[in-house]
Amino acid sequence: MKVELRLAGQVLVIESEGAVTVQFRAEVPAPVAAVPVAEVPTVPAVVPVAPVLVPAPVTHDCDDVLFKQLSNLRRELANAAKVPPYVVFHDKTLKEMVEQMPADLQTLGAIPGVGASKLEKYGELFLSVIKGA
């Protein structure tokens, strides 16, 4: 009796005629026919994609002037309180003030970074600078 087991390109042969003989040999793969170059399908070349251009935010001179005025007020208040300027307001909050141009305390209080206590302490001062711009 002869049994052949094929596993992952290997062949296990078990033969039995009274005594059991076990052989293990590598299976030789069949040769692959060569394909002429003309018959090889062409793969399209990588097509470059134009980069997406995101326009830079438009800034105006008046925006820069207002931001500097708000920064100066913040620095004066921080020096008077002997605290770093970011304790009064962060730059991001001042930039939001410049972008939104709040006209009243309620609108100013809706800006992230302007909490109830900062609104009460500094709201009118910052609004006066914004309204003057």
Sequence and secondary structure as in RCSB ss.txt:
>XXXX:A:sequence
MKVELRLAGQVLVIESEGAVTVQFRAEVPAPVAAVPVAEVPTVPAVVPVAPVLVPAPVTHDCDDVLFKQLSNLRR
ELANAAKVPPYVVFHDKTLKEMVEQMPADLQTLGAIPGVGASKLEKYGELFLSVIKGA
>XXXX:A:secstr
 EEEEEETTEEEEEEESSSEEEEEEE          GGGS                    HHHHHHHHHHHHHHH
HHHHHHTS HHHH  HHHHHHHHHH   SHHHHHTSTT  HHHHHHHHHHHHHHHHH 
